[in-house]
Amino acid sequence: MAAVILLAAAVHAAPLEVKIEAAQGRVGMGLPVTVRAQATLGGKPAAGALLLPYVNGKRWGSHEVADAQGRATFIMPMPNPGPQEVLVEGRAAPLKPSERWIWAPTTSDAQPVWLQCAFALKKAESGASLWVAVDDGGDVFVNGKRLYQGGGWTDCRPLAVPQGLLRAGQNVLSAACRNGAGPAGFAALLLAADGRTVLARSGPGWRSFASEPAGWPGAASGGDPARMLDRIDQGLWAAGITRWPTVLNKSGLIAGTLLPKRASVSNTLQVQVDRRALRPIPSDPKHLVGMQWEPWFTPKNANWTTAQVAPLMGFYWSWNADVTRQHMLWFAESGIDFLVVDWTNHIWDKKHWSERPEGTNEIIHSTQLGLESAAMLRDEGIQPPKFVLLVGLNNGPYTTVEAVNEEMAWAYDAYVRNPRFKDLFVMVEGKPLILVFNGGGPGWLEGRAEHPIDESQWTVRWCSSQHQGSKDNEKGFWSWMDGTLKQPVTRRDGKAEALTVSAGFFAGGGWLAKDAYGHRNGWTYVESFRGALKHRPSFIQLHQFQEYAGQPEGQGYGPNHDIYVDSYSAELSDDIEPVSLTTPAYRGNGGWGYLMQNLTKALVDLYRQPEPVTTVVAIGAPLRGDTVRGDSLDVMWTSLGKEPASYTVLLNGKPVAKGLKATRAQLDLRGVPAGPVTLRVRAEGAVMRYLPAYTDDSLRLPRPVPAWAELTFQRARP
């Protein structure tokens, strides 16, 4: 995982006027309130303004950017009963972070490099400021005068450019940099006195020299084009950079952050959140459904730099009690019996549990707060999910069996024996269940001088991934994720014991390979669930609730650094947690809203039925938000559950194809006006209990309704 998606912030933010209104004045506990904001600046729409919502004085809700009309919509889950005060902070349209990290064409250890660009000014500038970031160190000159000598990127402060140094005509910005070991990069930004006008920035046009050029630090000739690395707010250095004028400090985005003093804020809305009885899907002790859950969103672990979407609560740390409570409410109402808590990366390269790093202690803390949140729901009479720890022996870097045994013993004493967490662990064969991840498969430990796994306190099941190739399931291994729609099932004593359903997946080539399956509007999730209905194993894992971040651009795996795993984009993702439909992120803008959560309820409900009564429908193509050009459209969908009599396809509410038996159709778009088009596929003779909605958290309907799936695409002008 990687670290925070950072949005730009203006140096001198002009005050905004923001007005908000709520679609509801009352909501039930755990359900969302929809808040609409209108931002203006000088009486005109404040397009591009950064808008940050707060509840009871603390950040809560995804940050949004005002559209061309100055508008934004927030869909904010409300986990805590009682009166809630909602307001929105407005910040003027930020500077765009277009400066780049740059370096020599190739990077090596103990490497010096000389970087330079020339830039022209129409007039002399006074009051300008220079920002510099460099890994590892360097000296920076403006027109031959050294203004910076040092290194680092975690505390970048403006350097005053002496009056008279910047002249009309040609100017030169020069940097003599050095790298000790590992990655290397240099970034610079020169701003005029107004704090918004860019005079020069690192990026295209810079030259690189392997040795000090003649006349240095004056204008030099020759050299090679500097290599362009990540944008200043993305990639390797983004997590640590602070005080940079086009990068918003991540603390301003994190849920729970206090409202700043002297902030420009909207009117305040009063919203009443009522305690309510949840409507859980009945459980079946012989067929348990688990959700893979990550407690690793902490400053030293996964802190949002390459997040492809923003959760509806906003970016968060996993120890935020309100966030965890909302998660537990979602799980309880979705019929999730247990959480698979990811501890796989805890003790890489360590020989003992006591050697664990600080980042691991953060995840431990988040896990304990998750258990406490579940216990608090139990105190309120709500059945929370139980817990299953997934510890890591070999997940790329590996540890020792002795360290894993020590870890398991520690967890048993700290959690299982804690009376507060009584009955919060899944019991199998009279002991709490634990999964041990061994990515090397059953043969990896053969021939190694290792202690055996201690099974005296836990019922152990081994786990790996990609069983479509490894066949580890045939040796009793459970799977984290398989790279196929037809997941291998793990059997024990001749019976189906475990199977993993995926909302999206990749195989060996990562997310950009041809055999990867993204969300596809939930189509992948529905198709993947087909195996669960067929085999009906004792345990299903749903892959997965929230991972979000992956490798920065150009820093993937493989010889070409182009194999991306974890998550890549909103589409090429395996996440389920409800997210903003519109928030700008590392690759793209916005995600799937509540759709994957609503499909989870519908699929778990279907799994609980002795015989299929309901039907779940998902459209695989086109993707929501696609721009369609031409006069025809290929539509693909799927359904699961009770077999429909036929399908009807509608555009903007009008049937365009009826009586279809297949799950694909070619539509004639002639006569369909340009602009947004609503596509619906209706399953005739079939019903559903949960709506596949993007903007609403669907509760179980009082009565079943005809089954359908729907999305909106854009029809391009001819």
N, C-alpha and C positions, 0 to 999 in steps of 0.2 A: 504494500500500500504506500501511498504517497501522502503528501501533506496539503493547504487551504486554497480554494479558488479565490483569488483576490481581485476585487473590482477597483477601478481607478477612483481617485478622490481629488477634487479640485483643491488647489492650495488655498485660494481665497473663495470659499463657497458663498455665493450670494444668498440672502435669505429668500425662502420660498413661502408661498401660502399654500397650505394643504388642507383640503376639506374631505372628510370621510363620512360615509354612511354605511349602516349595516343592513343586510337583507333580513336579519332576524334579531330581535331583542332578547330572545330566550332560546337556549339550546339545551339538549340533554348532555350529560356528562360524557366526554369522549367524542362528541360529534362536532362538526365544524361550524363556525360562523363565517359568513362571507362578507368581507369588508371591501367597499369600493372607494378608491381615492381619486381626487382631482387635484393636480398640482399646477399652480400658475406662478409665473414670474413676470412682474410688471404688468399684470392683467392678461398675459398671453399664456397659452399652454406651455408648461415647462417640460418639453420633450427631452427625454434622456435623464431626467432627475432621478437620483437614487432615493428610494423610499423604504424606510425601515420601520416595521410595526413593533409595538410594545404592548404588553399586557401587565397591568399593575406595576408599571415602572420598569419592567425588564423586557429585553428583546425576546420576542416570540413571534414566529412566522417567517416565511421565506422573504428575503430582501427582493425587491422588484425594481425594475427600471420603467419609468413612465413612457407610454407610447407617444406617437406623434400628437395626440390630443391631450397629452399630460395625464393620462389615466392609467390606473393599475388596479388589479384585483388581488386580494389576499384571501386564501381559503385556510382558515386557522382552526385546527382541532383544539378543543377546550377540555383538558383532562380533569380540572379541579372544580368541584361544586362551589357555588357561592357567587357573589357579585364580582364582576371583572371590569376593569377600566381599560379601554382600548384606545390607543392613539397611534399616529404615524409621524415619525420624524422625516423631514425632507431635507435633502442636500442637493445643491445645484448640480447640473449636468457635469459629470467629472471629466477631467482630461483623459483622453484615450491613451492607454499604455502601449504606445507603438514602438518605443525604443527596444532594442534587442541586446541580449548578451552576445558578445563577439569574441573571437580569438583567432589564432593562426589557423591556416588550413588543416593542420594536424596538431594533436595535443600529445605532449610527452612530459615525463617527470623532469624536474630541474630545468625547466624550459624558460628562456627569456623571449619576449616578443615585443616589437615596437609597432604601435597602432596609431593611425593618423587619419584625419579628414580635414578637408578645406571647406569653408562655408562662406557665403557672401551675405553682407548686410547692406541695406539701403542707406542706413544712417548709423552713426556712432550710438552705442548703447551704454547707459549708466544704470546702476542698480540691479544688474543681472546676477543670477545665482547659478551655481554649478553643483550638481549631485554626482557622486562617483561611487561605484561599487566594484570590487575586484576580488577575485579568487586566484592567487593568494595575496599578492601585493603589487604596488606600482607607484609611479610618479606621474602626475598629470600636469600638462602645461597648456596655457592659453596664450597664443602669440609669443611663445618662447618663455613666458613667465610661469614658474612652477607654483601651482595653487594647491596641490594635494600631494602628500607623501604618506603612504600607509597601506592598509589592506582591510579586507573583510566586507561584509554586506549586511550585517545584522543591525547596524545602527547608523544609517546614512543621514548626515546632516548637511544643510546647504552651506556652500562656500561662497563668500562674497567675492565677486569679480571687481577688482579695483577700477575706479573711475578712469576713463580714458584708455583702458586696455582694449576694449572692443571698438573697432573703427569701421567707418564706412568702407565697403569694398571687401577684399578677401581677408579672411581670418583663418587661423589654423588651431585645431584642437589635437593635442598629441598625448600619447600615453605610453610610457615604458613600463611593461608589466613583467611579472615573473610568476612561475608556477612551481610549487614544491613537488607535489605528487597528486595523482588523481585528476579529477575534472578541473577545468580552468575556464574562467570567463571574465569579461570586463564590460561594464555598462556605464554610460554617462548621459546626463541630460542638462542642457543649458537653457535656462528660462529667462525671459525679459523681466523687467521690474514689476509688471502686472501679475506675474505668477502664472500666466496662462499661455503666453506666446512663446512657442518653442523656437529657439535660435539654432540649436544643433542637438543632435541625439546620436547615440550609437546605433548603427544599423547599416543598411545598404549605402555604398559610397565610401566606406572606410577601406584603407589599405593596410596590409600587414607586411612586416619586414622581419626576416630571421636574424639580422644583425643591425646594429645601429647605423641608420643611413647618414650620408654626408649632410652636414649642416644642422643636425638634430639639436634642439627640438623645433627648429624652423621647418618650413615647407620642404618636403622631400619628394623625389620623383621615383618612379618604378614601384617595386613591391608587387604583392599579390592581393586580390580581393580578400578581405577578412571573411572568416567563416561565420555565417549567421547561426546562432544558437536560439534558445527560447526567447520569447517575449519577456520583458522584465517581470511581469506578474505571473509567469508560468514556469513550470519545470523545476529543475534541481534546486535552485536558490530561492524560489518563491516563498517557501515556508518561513524563512528566517528574515527576509528583508523588511526593514521597518523605516519609517520616516521618509519614504520615497514619495515624491509628490503625485505620482500617477498610480500609486498602489495603496489601497485602503487596508489599514491594519486589520487582520482577521478578527481581533477582539470586537470590532464594531459589528460583526456579522453573527457572532456566536450567541445562541439562545442563552438567556440568563444575564446578559450584559446589561448593566444599569444604564438608564437614559442619561446622556451627557448633560452637564449644566449648559445653559444658554443654547440649547438646541432649538432649531426651528420646528415646531410641532403643530399638529392639526388640532381640531376640536377633539374633545374626549367623548367616547361612546360608553354607555353603561350597558353591559350585557350580563344577563342572569343565566348562570349555568346550574341546571337542576340535577340533583342526584336522581338516578333512574335505575330501574332493574334492567340488566343487560338481557339480550335475547341470544344466548349461546346456542350453538349447534350441539345437540346431544352427543356425548362421547360413546365410544365402544371400546371397552378395555381390551378386546382381542384384536383391535385394529387401530393403533395409535398413530396420530399424525404429528410430526415434529417440524419445527421451523428452524433453519440455520440462522443464528443471530450473532452479530459481532459486537463485543463490548470494547472495541479497540479505537474508538474515536476519541483520542486523547492527544495532548500536545506532543508527546514523544512517540506516537504511533501513527495512526492515520488521521492527518489533520487537514484534509479537504483541498489541498492545492489542485489536484487534477480531478476533483469531483465533476461528474458529467451532468449532474442535476442537483437541485437543492431540495431537501426534505421540506414538507409543509410546515414543520416547526422551525425551520431555519437550520443552518449548520449548528451542530451541537457537540458538546463533550458527553461521552457516555455515562458520566457520573451526574448528569443533570436529572434530578429526581422527577421533574415534570415530564421530561422526554420519556424516561423509562416507564413512568406511570401510563402515559399515552400508549406506548408499545404494549404494555400488559393488557390494557383495555381492548386494544385491537385483537390481540391474540385470544383473549378470553371469549370475545364475541365471534371469532372466526372458527372456533372449534379446534384450536391448536392445543394439543395435549402436552407437548414438551418442547423445550428449546434446546437446540444443539449449540452450546456455547463454545466459540472458537478460541482455543488456547494453543493452537498448533505451532505458533512461532515464538513460544515463550522462552525457551532455553537453547537456542541455536548455539552450537559449538561449545556448550558448557558440559562439564563432567558431573556437576552437582546442582541440585535445586537451589541451594544457598547462594550460588553464583549468579542468579538471575539478575538482569539489568533493571534499571529504574522504569523503563517502559513497560516491562512485565508487571511491576507492582501497580502501575496505573490501571492495567487491564484487570488485575485481581480486585482492585478497589471498585471498578465499574461492575464487575461480576457480583460482588457482595451487595452493592446497591440494587442490582437487579433482583437478587434474592429478597432483599428487604422490601422492595416494591411489590413483589409477589406476595410476601407475607402480609403486607398492609391491605392488599386487595382481599386476601383471605379473611382478614379481620372485619372487612366490610360485608362479608357474606358472598363474595364473588370468587368463583373457582378460578385461580390463576393457572398458567401452564407450569409444569414441573421442569426440572433441569437435567440435562445430560452434558457433562464436560467432554470436550474433544481435545485431548492432549496430543502433543506432537513429539514423535521419536525421530522421524526422518521426513522432513518437508523441504527437500533441497539440502540446506545445511542440516546436520543431524546432531543429536545429543546421545547420551548413554542411557541404556535401560536403567541403570542405577539412579540416574537423575530423574527419570520418569517415575520410578518407584517412590523416590523421595517426594516428588510433586504430588503423586496420588495420596500418599500418607498424609501430607500436609493438608490437602483439600478435604480429606475425610475428617480430620480432627477439627478443621476450621469451619466446615460447612455442614457435613452430614451429622456430626455430633452436636451441633449448635441447636438447642431446643427451639430457637426462634424459627429455624428452617425445617422443622420436623415435617415430614411428608412432602417436601418440595423436590424430591429426587425420584426419578423413575426407578422402580424396583423390578429386577429380573432375577429369577432363581434365588430369591430371598436376600439379595444384596443390591445396592445402587448400581445402575448401569453406567459404565464409562467407555468411551471410544478412544482408541490409541491409533493415531495416524502414522502409518508407515508407507510412505510413497514408493519405497523400493519393492514393496510386495512381500509375499511370504518367504521368498528366498533370500531376502536382503540380510537377515540375521544369521543365516547359515554360515558356519565357519568363523564367526566372530566370537571372541572371548567375552561374552556378555552374561550378566545375570539374567535369569528368567523374569518375566513380568510377574509381579506379586498380585495374585488374585484372591488374597485372603480377605480383603475388605470390599472389593468391587467385583461385579460381574463384567468381564472385559470382552469387548468386541473390537477386532482390528478393522482399520479403515484405510482406504487409499482412494484413487480416482481413475477415471478413464478406463473402466472395465471392459468397454467394447474392444479394446486392444489387449489389455493385460490379462483379462480373464481371472483377475483376483477374486471375483465373486465366487468362482468355483472352489476356492479354498476357504470360503467362509467370510471373506472381507466385505464390510459394508462400503458404500461409495459416498464420497463428498460430491462429485459431479461426474457424469459420463458425457462423452461427446457424441451422443446419438439420441434420436427421438425414441428409439426402442431400447430402453435401459435394461441392462442385464439385472436379473433378480438374484438375490442371495438366499440360498436355501439352508435350512438347518433341520436335521432329522427328517429330510424329505419334504418339509413344508416351507413355503415362501416366508422368509423372515424379514427381509429388508429390501427396499427399493427407493431410489432417489429421483424425484420429479424435479424438473428444471424449468424456470421461467425463461431461460436462455442458456446457451452453452457454447463452448468451443472445444476443439480437439487439439491435436499437437501443434497446429499452426497458429493458434491464438485467434483473436476476434476478427482479424482481417482475412483469414483463410476462407476458402469457398465452402468448407463443411461446417462453418460456424452458423448458429441460428440465434439471431437477436430476438427481441420481444415479439415483433411482428403483430403488434396490437393485441397481444395475449394469445395469438394462434399457437405459438410454440408451447406455452404453458398448458393449453388445453390438449394439444396432441401428446405432449409428454405425459400427461395424467392418464392417458389411455392404458398404459401398462399397469397402473395402480388398480384400475377397475378389473383388468384381466386377471392379475395374479393375487390381488387382495392380501398383501403381506401383513405380518404382524406390526411392522413399523414402516412408515413412510417418512422420508425427509423431504421437505420443500426447500429447494435451492434457489434463492436464499433471500433473506429479508433486506439486508443493507450492507453493501460493500463499497459502492460508489467510485472509489478512486483507483487508478491504475498507473501505468508508466507514462511519464511525460513524452511528448512527441520527440522521436529520434532516440529514445532511451529504452526501447523495448528489448526483449531477449533475442538471442540468435546472433549469427555473425554480422547481419546487417542492422541489428537493433530495431527490427520491425515486427517482432512477435509480441503482441500486447495481450496480457492476461488480466485477471481480476475484472475490471470494467474498462470499456473504451469510450463509449458514447451513450447517450440516452437510449438509442436503439440497440446497440451492441452491448447489452448489459443483461445481468441475471437477477436484478434486484426487484423487490416487491413493495417495499415501504412506500406509502403515498408521498408524492413529490409535487413541486410546483409545475404548472403547465407552461410557465413563461420565463422563469428566472434564467438569465444568461449564465453559462457555465463554461467549463474548459473546452468542450467541443460541442457547440450548438446552444440552443435556447429552449429550455423547458423540457418536461418529460411527460409521464403517463398519468399524472393526477392520481385519482383513486382507483383506476381501472384494475390494476393487478391485485389490490386488496379485495375489491369486490369479486373478482374471479376466484380468489382464494376461498371466500365464503361459499360461492356457488359450487366449487369443485369439492370442498370438504363435505358440504351438505349432500352432494350427489354420492360421495363415497360412503356416507352413513346409511344410504337407502338400501334395504335388502334387494329390491328390484328397482331399476331406474324409473323414476316418476318425472323428474325434471330433465331439462336439456340446457346445456351450456353452448353458446355460439360465439365464435370469434372470427373476425375478418383478417386474413393474412396479407392481402394486397388489395388496394394500395395501402401505404402507411398513412396514418393520421398526419395531416399537414402537408402531404406531398403536393407538388405542383404537377398537374397533368396537362400535357400538351398533345395536340392531335385530336382526332374525332372519335377515337375508340379507347376503351378502358378494359383491361383484363382484371376481373375481380375474382379473388380466391377466398374461400372460407372453410371452416370446419365446424363440426358439432359433436358433442359427446353426451351420452345419457340415453334417454328414450329417443328412438329413431323418428325423425320428422316424416310426415307424409310427403312433403315437398318443400321447396324454398321459393320465396318471392324476394326479388331485389327491387328496392325503391330508390329514386333519386329525388331529393327535395320533397319527399312525401308522396311522390307519384310512382306507382308500379311500372317498371320498365321490362321486367321479365317475371313470368309466373310459371308455376308447375314444374320447377326445375328439380331433377333428381340428382344431378351431379353437384359438386361443390366448387364449380368454376363457371364463369360466364364472361362473354365478350359483350360489352355494352357500347351502344352507339351514342356518342355525346353530341351529335349534331342537334342543335336546338336547345342545348343546355347552356344557359348564359355564363359568361366569364364571372369569376369570383368564387366565393366559398360554396361548396356543394355538399349536402348531407347525403351520405350513402348508408342505407340500412339493408341488412339481410334478415329476413323474417323466416323462422322455421315453422311451417304450417303444421297444426296438430300437435305442437309441443309447447310446454310452458316452462317458466322459470320462477324462482322464489327471490332472487337477488338481481337487481338491475346492474348491467355492465356499464356503470356511469363513470365518467372522468371527473366530474366536479362535485359529486356527492358520495358520502359514505352510506352505501345502501344497507338498510336494515332488512330483515326478513319481511317480505310482503305479507299482509294479512291474508291475501288470496293470491294464488299463482296467476301470472299474466302470460300472454303469448310470448314466446322466446324470440329474442332478436339480438343483433349486435349492430353498432352504429359508429360512424366516424365522419369527420369532415375533411375534404381535400380541396385544393384550389384548382379551379379550371382556368388555364391560361387564356389570355385573349388570342384570337386567331391571328 
